[in-house]
Amino acid sequence: MAETTPRKQAMIAVENLTKTYEMGSVEVSALKGVSFEIGRGEFVAIMGPSGSGKSTLMNLLGCLDTPSVGQYFINGKEVSSLSEDELAAIRNREIGFIFQVFHLLPRSTALHNVELPLIYSGIKKAERLDIARRALQAVELSDRMSHRPNELSGGQRQRVAIARALANKPSLILADEPTGNLDSRTGEEIVALFAELHRRGNTIIMVTHNQELADLTQRIFYLKDGEIIREEKKGRGK
């Protein structure tokens, strides 16, 4: 299909996305023909029990894996069949990742952790530091830039991870259980921050078991056994 069809004009479009793993002599279907579109600026949640295919879908959307069958388009560009180097470039340029485990460098300051993806983008040091400072200010950590992860609370570490995801101004933010390792009060702070990120126009796809966080979104996809069994539209604007 040509990349100029209406489906390819969506921010994200997946068609018949399928992922099969070989486990010895057995084939396991982790994802079975999933199709959907996500527009620019949408906030979407993915929910489902363990083993439903959520992680597989997020790995495909994050260009961390490639589908067995199907197509994946981001900003009209098909990425489902790109080489490893091309996928790495897409990940660095187009996608910001936020994980349940923060993946911060323990011996580096908050500022350097946020600066790191900008180094891979080839941005000069002075500009990198300016971008990293502004990203930390955006998540209300301007007074913690010189602190290392062990000097920060769980919520502050997640804010650093969010700032790092935002630093490259990605087209898409992928969040995998962003409140999963936080206590309820700190989780509420991160919920409020995601609501603010959406109000600023960020496109967000998020796996979560947190119903409060899912209720902020415009749509919820429910996965079971590798298939989308239901889509709930929340009817929310930005």
C-alpha positions in Angstrom: 0.0 0.0 0.0 1.2 3.5 -0.7 2.1 5.6 2.4 -0.3 8.4 1.4 -3.6 6.6 2.2 -5.7 8.1 5.1 -4.5 5.4 7.5 -0.9 6.3 6.9 -1.6 9.9 7.6 -2.4 9.0 11.3 0.3 9.7 13.9 0.4 5.9 14.5 -1.1 3.2 12.4 -0.8 -0.5 12.8 -2.3 -3.1 10.5 -2.7 -6.8 11.2 0.3 -6.6 13.7 1.2 -10.2 14.6 4.1 -11.5 16.6 4.9 -15.2 16.9 7.8 -16.6 19.0 9.4 -20.0 18.5 9.8 -21.7 21.9 11.7 -24.9 20.9 9.4 -26.8 18.6 6.4 -24.8 19.7 5.1 -21.5 18.2 3.6 -19.0 20.6 1.4 -16.3 19.2 2.0 -13.2 21.5 0.0 -10.8 19.3 -2.7 -11.8 16.8 -3.6 -9.4 14.0 -3.9 -6.1 15.9 -5.0 -3.0 14.0 -5.7 0.6 15.2 -4.8 4.2 14.6 -3.8 7.0 17.0 -4.0 10.6 16.1 -1.4 13.3 17.0 -1.9 14.5 20.5 -4.0 11.5 21.7 -3.6 9.9 25.1 -4.2 6.1 24.9 -4.0 3.4 27.6 -3.5 -0.3 27.0 -4.8 -2.6 29.7 -5.1 -6.3 30.1 -4.0 -9.3 32.3 -0.5 -10.7 32.3 0.3 -12.6 29.1 -2.3 -10.6 27.1 0.3 -9.2 24.7 0.8 -5.7 26.2 4.6 -5.9 26.5 4.9 -7.4 23.0 2.8 -4.6 21.5 4.8 -1.9 23.4 8.1 -3.5 22.1 6.8 -3.3 18.5 5.5 0.3 18.9 8.9 1.3 20.4 10.8 -0.3 17.5 12.5 -2.6 20.0 11.2 -5.6 18.0 9.8 -6.3 14.6 6.5 -8.0 13.8 6.2 -11.4 12.2 3.3 -10.2 10.1 1.7 -6.8 9.6 2.7 -3.1 9.2 3.5 -0.3 11.6 3.6 3.3 10.5 4.7 6.3 12.5 4.2 9.8 11.0 3.4 8.1 7.7 6.7 6.1 7.6 6.6 2.3 7.6 9.0 1.1 10.3 8.0 -2.5 10.6 10.6 -3.7 8.1 13.5 -1.4 8.8 17.1 -2.5 9.6 18.4 -2.5 13.1 20.3 0.8 12.5 17.2 2.4 11.0 15.1 1.3 13.9 17.7 2.7 16.4 17.5 6.1 14.6 13.7 6.0 14.8 13.9 5.2 18.5 16.3 8.1 19.2 14.5 10.6 17.0 10.8 9.8 17.3 10.1 7.9 20.6 10.5 8.8 24.2 10.4 5.8 26.6 9.3 5.9 30.3 9.6 2.6 32.1 8.4 1.1 35.4 12.0 0.7 36.4 13.6 4.1 35.9 16.8 3.0 34.1 18.8 6.0 35.4 22.6 5.9 35.6 23.2 5.7 39.3 26.5 7.6 39.4 25.2 10.4 37.1 23.3 13.5 38.1 19.7 14.1 37.0 21.0 16.6 34.5 23.4 14.2 32.9 20.8 11.4 32.8 18.5 13.7 30.9 21.3 14.9 28.7 22.3 11.3 27.7 20.0 10.7 24.7 20.9 14.1 23.3 24.5 13.0 23.1 23.5 10.2 20.8 21.7 12.7 18.7 24.9 14.6 18.1 23.8 17.8 19.8 26.6 20.1 21.0 27.2 20.2 24.8 26.0 23.7 25.5 22.7 23.1 23.7 22.3 19.7 25.3 22.7 21.1 28.8 20.2 23.9 28.0 17.6 21.4 26.7 18.2 19.1 29.6 17.7 21.9 32.1 14.5 23.0 30.5 13.2 19.4 30.5 13.9 19.1 34.2 12.2 22.5 34.8 9.1 21.2 32.9 8.8 18.3 35.4 9.4 20.7 38.4 12.9 19.4 39.3 14.9 22.6 38.7 16.2 22.3 42.3 17.4 18.7 41.9 19.5 18.8 38.7 22.8 18.1 40.5 21.3 15.2 42.6 22.1 11.6 41.8 19.3 8.9 41.7 20.0 7.7 45.2 19.5 11.2 46.5 16.0 11.4 44.9 12.7 9.9 45.9 10.9 7.4 43.7 8.6 10.0 42.3 11.6 12.4 41.6 13.4 9.6 39.8 10.4 8.9 37.7 10.2 12.7 36.9 13.9 12.5 35.7 13.0 9.6 33.5 10.0 11.6 32.1 12.3 14.6 31.5 14.7 12.3 29.7 11.9 11.0 27.5 10.9 14.5 26.6 14.3 15.9 25.9 14.4 15.0 22.2 10.9 16.3 21.7 9.7 12.9 20.4 6.7 12.4 18.3 5.5 9.6 20.6 5.8 8.9 24.4 5.6 5.2 25.3 5.1 4.6 29.0 5.2 1.1 30.5 3.5 1.0 34.0 4.9 4.5 34.9 3.4 4.3 38.4 4.0 0.6 39.0 6.9 1.1 41.5 5.5 4.1 43.3 3.4 4.4 46.4 -0.1 5.7 46.0 0.6 9.3 46.9 3.6 9.6 44.6 1.7 7.8 41.9 -1.0 10.5 42.1 1.7 13.1 41.5 2.8 11.2 38.3 -0.8 10.9 37.3 -1.1 14.6 37.4 2.1 15.1 35.5 0.8 12.8 32.7 -2.4 14.8 32.5 -0.3 18.0 32.1 1.9 16.3 29.4 -1.3 15.5 27.5 -2.6 19.1 27.9 0.7 20.3 26.3 -0.1 18.2 23.2 2.1 15.2 23.7 1.0 11.9 22.0 1.1 9.2 24.7 0.6 5.5 24.7 0.7 3.8 28.1 0.5 0.4 29.5 -1.0 0.6 33.0 -2.9 -1.3 35.7 -3.7 2.0 37.3 -7.4 2.7 36.6 -7.1 6.3 37.8 -4.3 6.9 35.2 -6.2 5.0 32.5 -9.3 7.2 33.2 -7.3 10.3 32.2 -6.9 8.9 28.6 -9.1 9.4 25.6 -9.2 5.7 24.7 -8.4 2.4 26.4 -7.5 -0.7 24.4 -8.2 -3.9 26.4 -6.0 -6.8 25.3 -6.6 -10.5 26.0 -4.7 -13.5 24.5 -2.9 -11.2 22.0 -6.1 -9.5 20.6 -7.9 -6.2 21.3 -11.2 -7.5 22.7 -12.6 -4.0 23.5 -12.0 -0.3 23.0 -13.4 2.2 25.4 -13.6 5.8 24.2 -13.6 8.3 27.1 -14.7 11.3 25.1 -12.1 13.5 26.6 -10.5 16.4 24.8 -7.2 17.9 25.7 
